[in-house]
């Protein structure tokens, strides 16, 4: 995400595999929300959205792979289409 100012949230739904410890150790800049139960994907997203302060919000599944310039392209699109309320992306290869 070079050149993009961003907040990154990780919402953990009660993992038992050491994920939270790994995020705390390797990604200190990440805002970690640790749930004591599995609240589900939608509730977890809403927890992060409520704390976010950015102009745009990106919801990303943990298994998603993105190209290097994806975020800059998405932001550029949103910046030039003021009437857009949302954006969905998929692999077009």
C-alpha positions in Angstrom: 0.0 0.0 0.0 2.8 2.3 -0.8 1.8 5.9 -1.1 -1.6 5.3 0.5 -2.4 6.4 4.0 -4.4 3.7 5.7 -5.6 2.1 8.9 -5.5 -1.6 8.9 -7.8 -3.6 11.2 -7.6 -7.3 11.9 -10.7 -8.7 13.7 -10.0 -12.1 15.2 -13.0 -14.2 16.0 -11.6 -16.2 18.9 -8.8 -18.0 17.0 -6.8 -20.6 19.0 -3.9 -20.8 16.6 -1.7 -17.9 17.9 -2.9 -15.5 15.2 -3.4 -12.6 17.6 0.1 -13.0 19.1 1.6 -13.1 15.6 -0.3 -9.9 14.5 0.9 -8.1 17.7 4.5 -9.2 17.2 4.9 -8.7 13.4 2.4 -5.9 12.6 2.4 -3.4 15.4 0.7 -0.8 13.1 -2.4 -3.0 12.8 -5.4 -2.3 15.0 -6.2 -5.7 16.4 -9.8 -6.4 17.7 -9.9 -9.7 19.6 -13.3 -11.2 20.0 -13.9 -13.7 22.8 -16.4 -15.6 20.6 -16.8 -16.1 16.9 -19.2 -13.3 16.0 -19.2 -14.0 12.3 -17.7 -12.2 9.3 -20.4 -9.4 9.1 -20.3 -8.5 12.8 -16.5 -8.4 12.7 -16.5 -6.1 9.7 -18.9 -3.8 11.5 -16.7 -3.7 14.5 -13.8 -2.4 12.4 -16.0 0.0 10.4 -17.2 1.6 13.6 -13.6 2.4 14.6 -12.4 3.5 11.2 -11.8 7.1 10.3 -10.8 6.8 6.6 -12.5 8.2 3.6 -12.9 4.8 2.1 -13.5 1.4 3.7 -12.2 -1.9 2.2 -13.6 -5.2 3.4 -11.1 -7.9 2.6 -11.4 -11.7 3.2 -8.4 -13.2 4.8 -7.6 -15.4 1.8 -7.7 -12.6 -0.7 -4.7 -11.9 -3.0 -4.4 -8.5 -4.6 -2.1 -7.1 -7.3 0.5 -4.5 -6.3 -1.4 -1.5 -7.7 -5.0 -2.6 -6.8 -5.5 -0.2 -3.9 -4.2 2.8 -5.8 -6.5 1.9 -8.8 -9.5 1.5 -6.5 -8.9 4.8 -4.8 -8.3 6.6 -8.1 -11.6 5.2 -9.4 -13.5 6.3 -6.3 -11.9 9.7 -6.4 -13.0 10.3 -10.0 -16.5 8.9 -9.6 -18.0 11.0 -6.8 -21.5 9.4 -7.3 -20.2 5.9 -6.7 -21.3 4.5 -3.3 -19.3 1.3 -3.5 -17.0 -0.8 -5.7 -16.7 -4.5 -6.2 -13.7 -6.1 -7.8 -13.0 -9.5 -9.2 -10.3 -11.3 -11.2 -10.8 -10.5 -14.9 -8.0 -12.7 -16.2 
